[in-house]
Amino acid sequence: MNSTTPYINYTIRHATPDDLPAIMELIAHGRQMMRQNGNHSQWTDGYPSENQILDDIAKDNSYLICHNDTPVGTFAMIIGEEPTYLHIYDGHWLDDTQTYATIHRLAGSPQHKGLAKACFDYVWGKTHNIRIDTHRDNAIMRHLADTNGFIYCGIIYLANGDERLAFQKIEN
């Protein structure tokens, strides 16, 4: 059973396979926003793919941020170890012992504001230890991390070798 959590004008729920077209449209909006803001290197070559999103859905890691039951944002939340976070360079995690949640593939409709905050607040309600990573050129996500209490921790490398800036927010 899917439960929903209200945020100002948003609810957040698990995505289902029927939500795939809406999610892919939101991903396309996110990709377009990146390009418009000078980030031409992230989310290339069809990433994230429909197969990646379906895998997120199958593992109950895919979420939708909805306004009046209409999907306006999407993200993946994975609780537990993220393999690419095992090694961090030029820094360190704020805490490397507690279970954490990782947020991936955050995207939304440009007409709706506060989607990242709704996502971060939702995940914070699940665990007070969150990690995210983003491309060096993703000024929007870097700003959102900074203004939502995330601390820059260092550099991680994805499985394909691409560099990402890593951030963590943890309850002290």
C-alpha positions, 0 to 999 in steps of 0.5 A, a space after each residue: 500500500 502506498 502512503 502519501 506524505 503532504 508538503 505544503 502543496 505536494 504529496 510524495 508516493 512510491 512510483 509504479 510502472 504505470 508512472 514511467 511516462 510521467 517520470 521520463 517526461 520529468 527527467 527530460 525537464 531536468 535534463 533540459 534545465 541542466 543544459 539551459 544552465 550550462 551543465 552539458 555533461 550530466 545525464 547524457 547518453 540516455 541516462 537515466 534510462 527507462 530500464 534504470 527507472 523501472 529498476 528503481 520502481 521494482 526495488 521500491 526506490 522510485 518516488 513521485 512528488 505530486 501536486 493535486 495527484 499530478 506528478 511534478 517531480 521524481 527522485 530515487 531514494 536508496 537506504 543503505 550502502 551506495 557502492 560508489 560512496 565506499 571511497 571518497 577523495 580529497 575529503 571524508 564523509 561527516 559520518 561513515 558508520 551509520 546507515 544513510 539514504 542516498 538521493 539520485 535522479 532528482 528532477 521536476 517540472 520547471 513550473 513547480 518550486 520547492 520540489 528539492 526541498 520537499 524531496 529532502 524533507 521527505 527523506 530526512 523524515 526517513 533517516 537523519 543521514 542523507 548523501 547526494 552527489 552531483 556533477 561539478 557543472 550542476 550549479 543548481 544542485 550544488 546550490 540546493 545542497 548548500 541551502 538545504 544544509 548539506 556539507 561538501 565532503 569530497 569527490 566520488 567516482 561513478 562506476 563508469 569513472 565519472 567524477 561527482 561532488 559528494 555531500 552529506 547532511 546528518 543530524 549532529 
